[in-house]
Structures are given as structure tokens and as C-alpha cells.
Amino acid sequence: MACRKEKENRLRIGYFADGPWGQRAFDKIIRDDSLEIAFMTVRYGARDPELIKRAEGNHIPLELSKNVNSEEFLERMREYDADLFVSMSFNQILKTELINLPKYKTINCHAGKLPFYRGRNILNWALINDEKEFGVTVHYVDEGIDTGDIILQEVYPITDEDNYGTLLARAYTGCADVLYRAIKMIQNDEVKPIKQSDIDPIGMYCGGREEGDEIIDWNQTSREIFNLIRAVSKPGPQALSWINGNKICINRARMIPGACCYKNNNGQVIGKTEAGFLVKTGDTVLEITEYTYEGKIKIGDRLKRNE
């Protein structure tokens, strides 16, 4: 009897996904026998080989389309009779007809604390803005961008030891966990949706990072430059500057406790340290501790050839 009830409660999911975000969430969903991935859709232009391998290994149909809102794709989707569509780092905007096709509509997992930090490159912007926390939000999809009602949200701390890489690792795991929990809430009819306008009527959007955004403006404060450096650190492009006309890629910096505020030539190297060197900023000084310059990588007191 229990087995029959479990089968009747089984949730059929249409999975739209990409990258480590989609891979981690897939691994959690597929382990739950009460959930079934009816089909998977990956990004059309840059197809994730790991997700494709997972689909093939679990005998899940792979559906590809340049336009998931086309009538041809919609017709194929109707044949699956899915209960829920799930978007995890998918790159196409879903329109109303596709959104509303499943019984429980469509949900999306976003690595931002909605209604703030809608849009793109959220983890980078959170560090640049000196936030002390970032969020992971699962929400219903509507025709806006990251504006649908919130199903579940979790918040994670940010410290000065964090950078883009550490936040990314935390977000990969966090997104998989929060998305899975939200799916179970839908399956068990436990959702109490929250309108984003009830939290903040305006919210905020973030645009995508562009080439050149990684260039350091040494007229900014030490704190602002410190935040930029950690926001674009590996696996990002790394912060960029020049010494004597030669490019230097900076991956890590350190705030100097108690450094005094004074006027001088901003961007000037003013001294060496055991871990690196000091640069005058718009207010105080900043220690650069990890960088690549003239073909060599300097990490603290270690120096090696960049190969």
C-alpha cells in the first residue's frame, strides 16, 4: 500500500540546466525515487557534456532547441506530461505558454537574495558591494527576470576570507540543496509563496560583467579595490593593472589593519613585504599578495613560472 502511494505521488520533472549548478542538483534529484526526470534540456550553443552524460547514463531523453518557446518545442513538451519544469542556470527566457504547461508550473533556482541581486554575475557583485551575506532563492518563473514568487530562500555568510572561488563552491552546493528542498515542498503541497513586492517593491537588478571591468582604479579606496580583486579572482579573469607598462594580474590582496589615510600618488608601489608589495590607493595602502607578472606567479613567499 505504501509503495503504491509513493508511486502515485511521484513527481515528473522537466529539467532545464547547465554547468556544475545543474550537475549538483541533478545528482540530488536523481537519488530520490519519488522524483523522475522526464527529460533534460541543456544550453543549445554550449552543451554541457557532463549533464549529457548523466542523461544518457540514466536513460533520460535529451531535448535540444534554439528556441524553447517555439510551437515545435512546446508540442514535444506536451507529450511528456511533466508535473513541474525546473530551471537551473539555463540561458533562455521562458515565455508564458511554456511556463504554465506543467501542473505545478515552472521554478528557477537563483544564486541571489531576491528581490535584491536579480540578474547576472550575482556572486561577483555581492563581493564588489561588500555584502556580508549572499542568498540562494528558488522562485516561480513569471515573464519578468527573477521576479516570481519566492518558494524558499537560504542565506550564507561572506567574510573577508571569501573570494569568488569560495562563494562559487558554496553556491554550487547551496543551490542543489535549496532547489531539492523546494521541489519536495511542491511535491508535498507545503509551499507558501511570498511575493517579492511584499519584501521590497523595487528590488534591484545586476548587469553582466564585461571585458574591462576587471581593471583596477587605484583612485578608489583600499576596501573597494580589495573587494574588486576578490570578486574577479580565479576562476574569474583576475584584477588587472600595469607596472612600468607591463600587465600584472592580481588574484589576492590584503587589507592593512590600522593603515592611515593620506594623499599621495595613487597606484604607486610604495614598498615590499614578505608576502608581496604595497600600493597606494585613494585613501590608504593595500598589500598585494598573489599575482602573475612577467610570466611568474607570486603566491605569498612562493614564486613559480607560469606555465
C-alpha positions in Angstrom: 0.0 0.0 0.0 2.8 2.4 0.9 4.6 1.6 -2.3 1.5 2.3 -4.4 1.0 5.7 -2.6 4.6 6.6 -3.3 4.2 5.8 -7.0 1.1 7.9 -7.2 2.9 10.8 -5.6 5.8 10.6 -8.0 6.7 14.0 -9.5 7.7 14.1 -13.2 10.2 16.9 -13.8 11.3 18.6 -17.0 14.9 19.7 -16.3 16.4 22.8 -18.0 20.0 23.1 -16.8 23.7 23.8 -17.3 27.1 23.5 -15.6 28.1 22.5 -12.1 24.9 24.1 -10.8 22.8 21.8 -12.9 25.0 18.8 -12.3 24.9 19.0 -8.5 21.2 19.5 -8.4 20.7 16.6 -10.9 22.6 14.3 -8.6 20.3 15.1 -5.7 17.1 14.8 -7.6 18.0 11.5 -9.3 18.7 9.8 -6.0 15.1 10.4 -4.9 12.9 7.5 -6.1 9.8 9.7 -5.7 11.2 12.1 -8.3 11.5 11.4 -12.0 13.3 13.5 -14.6 11.1 13.0 -17.6 13.5 14.9 -20.0 16.5 17.2 -19.8 17.2 20.3 -21.8 20.8 21.8 -21.8 22.0 25.0 -23.4 21.9 24.8 -27.1 25.1 26.6 -28.1 27.4 25.3 -25.4 26.2 21.8 -24.4 27.3 20.6 -21.0 29.0 17.2 -21.7 28.6 16.2 -18.0 24.9 16.7 -18.0 24.5 15.0 -21.3 26.5 12.0 -19.9 24.2 12.0 -16.8 21.1 12.0 -19.1 22.4 9.1 -21.2 23.5 7.1 -18.2 20.0 7.4 -16.6 18.1 6.8 -19.9 16.7 10.3 -19.8 15.6 11.8 -23.1 17.7 14.9 -24.1 15.7 17.7 -25.7 17.6 20.5 -27.6 16.2 23.7 -29.1 17.5 27.1 -30.2 14.1 28.4 -29.1 12.3 26.6 -26.2 9.3 28.8 -26.7 8.7 27.7 -30.3 5.5 25.8 -31.1 7.6 22.8 -32.3 9.3 22.6 -28.9 6.0 23.1 -27.0 4.4 20.3 -28.9 7.2 18.0 -27.8 6.9 19.1 -24.2 3.2 18.3 -24.1 4.0 14.7 -24.9 6.0 14.3 -21.7 3.1 15.4 -19.4 5.6 16.7 -16.8 4.3 17.9 -13.4 7.0 20.6 -13.0 9.6 22.3 -15.0 12.9 23.2 -13.2 15.4 25.7 -14.4 19.0 25.6 -13.0 21.4 28.0 -14.8 19.5 27.7 -18.1 20.2 30.6 -20.5 16.9 31.1 -22.4 14.0 33.2 -21.1 10.9 31.0 -20.8 7.6 32.5 -22.0 4.1 32.2 -20.5 2.9 29.2 -22.5 5.9 27.1 -21.7 6.0 28.3 -18.0 2.4 27.3 -17.5 2.5 24.0 -19.3 3.1 21.6 -16.3 0.6 21.1 -13.5 2.9 22.9 -10.9 4.2 25.5 -13.4 7.9 26.3 -13.6 10.5 27.1 -10.9 14.0 28.6 -11.1 17.0 28.5 -8.7 18.9 31.8 -8.4 22.1 32.4 -6.5 20.9 35.7 -5.2 18.9 37.0 -2.2 15.7 38.1 -4.1 14.2 40.6 -4.6 17.8 42.0 -4.5 20.5 40.8 -6.8 18.3 39.9 -9.6 20.1 39.4 -12.9 23.6 38.2 -13.7 27.0 37.6 -12.1 25.5 37.9 -8.7 28.3 36.5 -6.6 30.8 38.9 -8.2 28.5 41.9 -7.5 27.9 40.8 -3.9 31.6 40.9 -3.2 32.1 44.2 -5.0 29.3 45.7 -2.9 31.0 44.4 0.3 28.0 42.3 1.3 28.2 40.3 4.5 25.9 37.6 3.1 24.5 36.2 -0.2 21.4 34.2 -0.8 20.1 31.3 -2.8 16.4 31.6 -3.8 14.0 29.2 -5.5 11.1 31.0 -7.1 8.3 30.5 -9.5 9.1 31.7 -13.0 7.0 34.5 -14.5 7.5 36.7 -17.5 9.9 39.1 -15.6 13.5 38.4 -14.8 13.9 36.7 -11.4 10.6 38.4 -10.2 8.4 35.4 -9.5 7.0 34.5 -6.1 9.6 33.0 -3.7 9.2 29.4 -2.6 12.4 29.0 -0.5 15.4 31.1 0.3 18.6 30.5 2.3 21.3 32.9 3.3 25.1 32.3 3.6 27.7 34.5 5.3 30.5 36.3 3.5 33.8 37.0 5.4 37.0 38.8 4.3 38.5 35.4 3.7 36.0 34.7 1.0 36.5 35.4 -2.7 34.8 34.4 -6.0 36.0 30.8 -5.8 34.8 30.2 -2.2 31.4 31.7 -2.9 31.1 29.8 -6.1 31.8 26.5 -4.3 29.3 27.3 -1.6 26.7 28.4 -4.1 27.0 25.1 -6.1 26.2 23.1 -3.0 23.6 25.6 -1.7 21.7 25.8 -5.0 21.5 22.0 -5.2 20.3 21.7 -1.6 17.7 24.6 -1.7 16.4 23.5 -5.1 15.8 19.9 -3.9 14.1 21.1 -0.8 11.8 23.4 -2.8 10.9 20.6 -5.2 9.9 18.4 -2.2 7.8 21.3 -0.8 5.9 21.4 -4.1 5.5 17.6 -4.1 4.2 17.6 -0.6 1.9 20.7 -1.1 3.8 22.7 1.5 4.6 25.8 -0.5 3.5 29.2 0.9 4.7 31.6 -1.8 6.0 35.0 -0.9 5.5 37.9 -3.3 8.8 39.7 -3.9 7.0 43.1 -3.8 6.0 42.3 -0.1 9.7 42.3 0.7 10.7 45.3 -1.3 8.5 47.0 -4.0 11.6 47.9 -6.2 14.3 45.3 -5.5 17.4 45.6 -7.7 19.0 44.2 -10.9 22.6 43.5 -11.7 24.0 43.6 -15.3 26.5 41.2 -16.7 30.2 41.8 -16.1 32.1 42.9 -19.2 35.6 42.9 -20.5 37.5 45.7 -18.9 35.5 45.7 -15.7 38.5 43.9 -14.1 40.8 46.9 -14.5 41.7 48.4 -11.1 41.1 52.1 -10.5 43.7 53.0 -7.9 41.8 56.2 -7.0 39.2 54.0 -5.3 39.5 53.2 -1.6 41.5 50.2 -0.4 38.3 48.5 0.6 36.8 49.0 -2.8 39.9 47.7 -4.6 40.1 44.7 -2.2 36.5 43.8 -3.0 37.1 44.1 -6.7 40.2 41.8 -6.6 38.4 39.1 -4.6 35.3 39.4 -6.8 37.1 38.7 -10.0 39.7 36.2 -8.6 40.2 32.7 -10.1 38.2 31.2 -11.7 37.3 34.7 -12.8 39.6 36.8 -15.1 41.6 38.3 -12.1 42.0 42.0 -11.5 44.2 43.8 -13.9 46.8 46.6 -13.7 50.2 47.7 -15.1 53.7 48.1 -13.7 56.1 50.0 -15.9 53.9 49.3 -18.9 53.8 45.5 -18.2 50.5 43.8 -17.3 50.0 42.4 -13.8 47.1 40.1 -13.0 46.2 40.3 -9.3 44.4 37.4 -7.7 44.6 38.3 -3.9 45.1 41.3 -1.7 45.1 42.0 2.0 43.7 45.0 3.9 46.3 46.6 6.3 44.7 47.0 9.7 45.2 50.5 11.0 46.7 51.9 7.8 46.5 55.7 7.8 44.6 57.7 5.3 46.7 60.2 3.4 47.1 61.8 -0.1 49.9 60.6 -2.4 50.3 59.2 -5.9 47.5 56.6 -6.2 48.6 53.4 -7.8 52.3 53.8 -6.9 54.2 50.8 -5.5 55.5 52.1 -2.2 57.2 49.1 -0.6 57.8 45.4 -0.4 56.5 42.9 2.2 57.3 39.3 2.9 54.1 38.3 1.2 54.2 40.8 -1.7 54.1 44.6 -2.1 52.2 47.7 -1.0 50.3 50.0 -3.3 48.9 53.5 -2.5 45.2 53.7 -3.0 42.7 56.5 -2.9 42.7 56.5 0.9 45.3 54.2 2.5 47.5 51.3 1.2 46.8 47.8 0.1 49.0 44.7 0.2 49.1 42.6 -3.0 49.9 39.0 -2.1 49.1 36.9 -5.1 49.7 37.9 -8.7 51.1 37.0 -12.1 53.8 39.3 -13.5 56.3 38.8 -16.3 55.5 35.1 -16.7 55.8 34.3 -13.0 53.1 33.6 -10.3 53.8 35.0 -6.9 51.8 33.5 -4.0 52.8 34.8 -0.6 56.5 33.8 -0.3 56.4 31.4 -3.2 57.4 32.2 -6.7 57.0 29.9 -9.7 57.0 30.1 -13.5 53.5 30.5 -15.1 53.1 27.5 -17.4 
